[in-house]
């Protein structure tokens, strides 16, 4: 396991430990890409819809790991602000431009924590008429209780505030190639 030596303190916050090393993250993303490829082999209307900002690194690697033609779009929702606990107030800041009607849609999330964001977003997305709507999340906290459980989960996450590989604390730590606890 790598040592916490580089960029481990930002904005007055320090990393506690590496939870998922870079090699484990990359291996699991490849596996998720293979699983999605097998599931949607017959689909020519696959859309991966990334939930920004946290999913952007995961999304980029996942798109390269899915060996099918696909389209990509993003949406932005916020429930954290600069805190370490979800506010419960989900705001949709950017709506996807791609049509979801008649398409197989995979919503790509960085982490399913409380489930509040998914519970608020899924009905909005389902109302747009996709043929299917599944969730792929890099991290899932079992303490969460979204109405719809993710179909693909990279890792079961501990009940800690996690950063790295796109996940942030007040915009810091996204650049780390591994996932660590704050």
C-alpha positions in Angstrom: 0.0 0.0 0.0 1.4 3.4 -0.9 2.5 5.8 1.8 0.6 9.1 2.3 3.5 11.4 1.4 2.4 13.6 -1.6 -0.4 16.2 -1.4 -1.8 14.7 1.7 -2.7 18.1 3.3 -4.8 20.7 1.5 -7.1 23.4 2.7 -6.3 22.6 6.3 -7.4 19.0 5.9 -5.2 15.9 6.1 -5.7 12.5 4.7 -6.0 9.7 7.2 -5.3 6.6 5.1 -5.5 5.1 1.6 -8.7 3.1 1.4 -8.5 1.9 -2.3 -5.0 2.0 -4.0 -4.7 3.2 -7.6 -4.1 -0.3 -8.9 -7.3 -1.7 -7.3 -9.3 1.3 -8.6 -8.0 0.8 -12.2 -8.6 -3.0 -12.1 -12.2 -2.6 -10.8 -13.0 0.1 -13.4 -11.9 -2.3 -16.2 -14.1 -5.0 -14.7 -17.1 -2.7 -14.6 -16.5 -1.8 -18.2 -16.5 -5.4 -19.2 -19.7 -6.1 -17.3 -21.4 -3.1 -19.0 -20.1 -4.3 -22.4 -21.6 -7.8 -21.9 -24.9 -6.3 -20.7 -25.4 -3.9 -23.7 -23.9 -5.9 -26.6 -27.1 -5.7 -28.6 -27.8 -2.0 -27.9 -26.9 0.7 -30.4 -28.4 3.5 -28.3 -26.2 3.3 -25.1 -25.8 6.6 -23.2 -23.4 6.9 -20.3 -24.6 9.9 -18.2 -22.0 11.1 -15.7 -23.0 12.9 -12.6 -20.5 15.8 -12.3 -18.2 16.8 -10.8 -17.2 13.8 -8.8 -17.6 11.2 -11.5 -15.5 12.8 -14.2 -12.3 10.8 -13.7 -14.2 7.5 -13.2 -16.4 8.3 -16.2 -13.4 8.9 -18.5 -11.8 5.6 -17.5 -15.1 3.7 -17.6 -15.9 5.0 -21.2 -12.5 3.6 -22.3 -13.3 0.3 -20.6 -16.7 -0.2 -22.3 -16.0 -1.8 -25.7 -19.1 -0.6 -27.5 -20.3 2.4 -29.4 -21.8 4.8 -26.9 -22.7 8.4 -26.3 -21.7 10.5 -23.3 -23.4 13.4 -21.5 -23.3 14.9 -18.1 -25.5 16.4 -15.5 -24.6 18.4 -12.4 -26.4 18.1 -9.1 -25.3 19.3 -5.8 -26.1 18.2 -2.2 -22.8 18.8 -0.3 -21.5 22.3 -0.9 -18.3 22.6 1.1 -19.4 20.2 3.9 -18.6 16.6 4.7 -22.3 15.7 5.2 -25.0 15.8 2.5 -27.4 18.8 3.0 -30.3 16.7 1.7 -31.2 19.6 -0.6 -30.4 18.4 -4.2 -30.1 21.1 -6.8 -29.9 20.3 -10.5 -27.4 22.7 -11.9 -26.9 21.4 -15.4 -29.3 19.2 -17.3 -28.1 16.7 -20.0 -28.5 17.8 -23.6 -28.8 14.3 -25.0 -32.3 12.8 -25.4 -32.9 9.9 -23.1 -36.0 8.7 -25.0 -35.7 5.1 -26.3 -32.1 4.8 -25.1 -30.3 2.5 -22.7 -29.0 4.9 -20.0 -26.3 4.2 -17.4 -26.1 6.9 -14.8 -22.5 7.0 -13.6 -22.0 8.2 -10.0 -18.8 8.6 -8.0 -20.4 7.6 -4.7 -23.8 6.6 -3.4 -23.8 7.9 0.1 -27.2 8.9 1.5 -29.1 8.0 -1.7 -30.8 11.4 -1.6 -29.3 12.6 -5.0 -30.4 9.4 -6.7 -33.9 9.5 -5.2 -34.4 13.0 -6.5 -32.8 12.5 -9.9 -34.1 9.1 -11.0 -37.8 10.1 -11.4 -36.7 13.1 -13.5 -34.7 10.9 -15.7 -37.2 8.1 -15.9 -39.9 10.6 -17.0 -37.8 11.2 -20.2 -38.6 7.8 -21.5 -35.3 5.7 -21.6 -35.8 2.0 -22.4 -33.7 1.3 -19.4 -32.0 3.3 -16.6 -29.3 1.6 -14.6 -26.8 3.0 -12.1 -23.1 2.4 -12.0 -21.3 3.8 -9.0 -17.6 3.6 -8.1 -18.4 3.6 -4.3 -21.4 2.5 -2.4 -22.0 3.1 1.3 -24.4 0.4 2.7 -25.7 3.0 5.1 -27.4 4.6 2.1 -31.0 3.8 1.2 -31.7 4.9 -2.4 -35.0 3.7 -3.9 -33.1 2.1 -6.7 -30.0 0.1 -5.8 -27.0 0.5 -8.2 -26.7 -2.4 -10.7 -22.9 -2.0 -10.8 -20.8 -1.2 -7.8 -17.0 -0.7 -7.8 -16.4 -1.0 -4.1 -18.3 -1.1 -0.9 -17.2 2.1 0.9 -16.5 2.4 4.6 -18.5 5.0 6.6 -15.8 7.6 6.2 -15.5 10.8 4.1 -13.6 9.8 1.0 -11.5 11.8 -1.4 -9.4 11.2 -4.5 -10.0 9.9 -8.0 -12.5 12.7 -8.6 -14.0 12.8 -5.1 -13.3 16.1 -3.3 -13.5 18.0 -0.1 -14.3 21.6 -1.0 -12.8 21.0 -4.5 -9.5 19.7 -3.0 -8.0 16.2 -3.4 -9.8 15.3 -6.8 -6.4 14.8 -8.4 -5.3 11.9 -6.3 -5.0 8.6 -8.3 -6.3 6.6 -5.3 -9.2 6.9 -2.8 -8.4 8.0 0.7 -10.2 8.9 3.9 -10.1 12.5 5.1 
